Amino acid sequence: MTIRNNDCANLRESTQQALFQVRRSWQLVEGDYLKMRQYVNDSDPTQDRALCLLTHVLRHRVSTSGVIRGPAPKTLAIGGATVVFAVDNQNAQQGVLSHEAKEAATDLVIPVRSLLGATLIGMQAGQRAPLLCKSGRVASLWLLDVFQPCVPRIT
């Protein structure tokens, strides 16, 4: 399904309340920030509803996050990190945040270009945030733990 620019604007307004709850407590390492900014710049205004919603989440994250130049704090969810999280206080799940994956190849890969990945990246362990779902429902996301990648990141 293709939607018009007006529909994207309506989606933006309908998700504004959930996104407003998110304070400027997110931080992105410079490499993640630059990649996410590129995703927003490459977005297509004629995209389907789910991609339109994802673009708004990415745009919000890029515009409200502080940028870290240098090593990331150990508790910060960054690209390549393994994250342990819970949605709506259900059982804990884990996966690796990946900029390369567009769709999850396995349950263990969380694309940054997904609603879950775009919400997780930049969060600190222990932090909670609203998670916008493809259906438009807002769930509760809780980042329980972060395990940084063992190899140095090249950006």
C-alpha positions as CSV (number, residue, x, y, z in Angstrom):
1,M,0.0,0.0,0.0
2,T,1.4,3.4,-0.9
3,I,0.3,6.5,1.0
4,R,0.5,10.2,0.3
5,N,2.5,12.8,2.1
6,N,-0.7,13.9,3.9
7,D,-0.9,10.4,5.3
8,C,2.6,10.6,6.6
9,A,1.9,13.9,8.2
10,N,-1.2,12.4,9.9
11,L,0.9,9.4,11.1
12,R,3.4,11.9,12.5
13,E,0.7,13.7,14.5
14,S,-0.8,10.5,15.8
15,T,2.6,9.3,17.1
16,Q,3.6,12.7,18.5
17,Q,2.3,11.9,22.0
18,A,4.3,8.7,22.4
19,L,7.4,10.3,21.1
20,F,6.9,13.4,23.3
21,Q,7.3,11.1,26.3
22,V,10.9,10.4,25.3
23,R,13.3,12.9,26.8
24,R,16.6,13.9,25.4
25,S,18.2,11.0,27.4
26,W,19.3,9.2,24.2
27,Q,22.8,9.3,23.0
28,L,24.2,8.0,19.8
29,V,27.9,7.3,19.0
30,E,28.9,9.3,16.0
31,G,28.9,6.3,13.6
32,D,25.4,5.3,14.5
33,Y,24.2,8.9,14.3
34,L,25.6,9.4,10.8
35,K,24.1,6.1,9.6
36,M,20.7,6.9,11.0
37,R,20.8,10.4,9.5
38,Q,21.5,8.8,6.1
39,Y,18.5,6.4,6.5
40,V,16.3,9.5,7.1
41,N,17.8,11.3,4.1
42,D,17.3,8.2,1.9
43,S,13.7,7.8,2.9
44,D,11.0,7.9,0.2
45,P,8.0,10.1,0.8
46,T,5.8,7.6,-1.1
47,Q,6.7,4.8,1.2
48,D,4.1,2.5,2.8
49,R,2.7,3.1,6.3
50,A,5.2,1.0,8.2
51,L,8.2,2.6,6.5
52,C,6.7,6.1,7.0
53,L,6.3,5.3,10.7
54,L,9.9,4.0,10.9
55,T,11.2,7.2,9.2
56,H,9.5,9.3,11.8
57,V,11.0,7.3,14.6
58,L,14.5,7.6,13.0
59,R,14.0,11.3,12.4
60,H,13.0,11.8,16.0
61,R,15.9,9.8,17.3
62,V,18.4,11.7,15.2
63,S,17.0,15.1,16.1
64,T,16.7,14.5,19.9
65,S,19.9,12.5,20.6
66,G,23.2,13.8,21.8
67,V,26.2,12.6,19.8
68,I,29.2,10.9,21.5
69,R,32.6,11.3,19.9
70,G,34.8,8.6,21.4
71,P,34.1,5.4,23.2
72,A,30.5,4.5,24.1
73,P,29.5,4.0,27.7
74,K,29.3,0.3,28.5
75,T,25.5,0.5,29.1
76,L,24.7,2.3,25.8
77,A,23.0,0.3,23.0
78,I,25.1,0.8,19.9
79,G,25.2,-0.9,16.5
80,G,26.9,-4.3,16.9
81,A,25.9,-4.6,20.6
82,T,23.9,-7.4,22.0
83,V,20.9,-6.1,23.8
84,V,18.6,-7.8,26.3
85,F,15.1,-6.3,26.5
86,A,11.5,-6.9,27.4
87,V,8.3,-5.6,25.6
88,D,5.2,-5.0,27.7
89,N,6.9,-6.7,30.7
90,Q,6.9,-10.1,28.9
91,N,9.9,-12.5,28.9
92,A,13.3,-11.1,28.2
93,Q,14.6,-11.3,24.6
94,Q,18.0,-10.6,23.1
95,G,19.5,-9.8,19.8
96,V,22.3,-7.9,18.1
97,L,21.6,-4.4,16.8
98,S,22.7,-4.4,13.1
99,H,22.9,-1.6,10.6
100,E,23.5,-4.1,7.8
101,A,20.3,-6.1,8.2
102,K,17.2,-4.8,6.6
103,E,15.0,-7.6,7.8
104,A,15.9,-10.0,10.7
105,A,17.7,-13.0,9.3
106,T,17.2,-14.8,12.6
107,D,15.6,-14.0,15.9
108,L,19.0,-12.9,17.1
109,V,19.4,-10.0,14.7
110,I,17.6,-6.6,15.3
111,P,17.9,-4.3,12.3
112,V,18.4,-0.7,13.3
113,R,16.1,0.1,10.3
114,S,13.1,-1.5,12.2
115,L,10.8,0.0,14.8
116,L,12.4,-2.1,17.5
117,G,16.0,-1.4,16.5
118,A,15.4,2.3,16.0
119,T,13.9,2.5,19.5
120,L,16.6,0.4,21.2
121,I,19.7,2.1,19.7
122,G,20.9,4.9,21.9
123,M,19.0,3.7,25.0
124,Q,20.9,3.0,28.3
125,A,20.5,-0.2,30.2
126,G,17.6,0.2,32.6
127,Q,15.8,2.7,30.5
128,R,12.2,2.4,29.4
129,A,10.6,3.9,26.3
130,P,7.5,3.7,24.2
131,L,7.7,1.3,21.3
132,L,5.6,2.1,18.3
133,C,4.3,-1.0,16.6
134,K,3.5,-1.5,12.9
135,S,-0.2,-1.6,13.8
136,G,0.0,1.8,15.4
137,R,-0.2,0.4,18.9
138,V,2.3,1.7,21.5
139,A,4.0,-0.9,23.6
140,S,6.4,-0.5,26.5
141,L,10.1,-1.3,25.9
142,W,12.6,-1.9,28.7
143,L,16.3,-2.3,27.9
144,L,17.6,-4.7,30.6
145,D,21.2,-5.1,29.6
146,V,23.8,-4.3,26.9
147,F,26.9,-6.2,25.9
148,Q,29.2,-4.2,23.7
149,P,30.9,-5.8,20.7
150,C,34.4,-7.2,21.4
151,V,36.0,-5.8,18.3
152,P,36.6,-2.1,17.7
153,R,34.0,-0.4,15.6
154,I,35.1,1.1,12.3
155,T,32.8,3.9,11.2
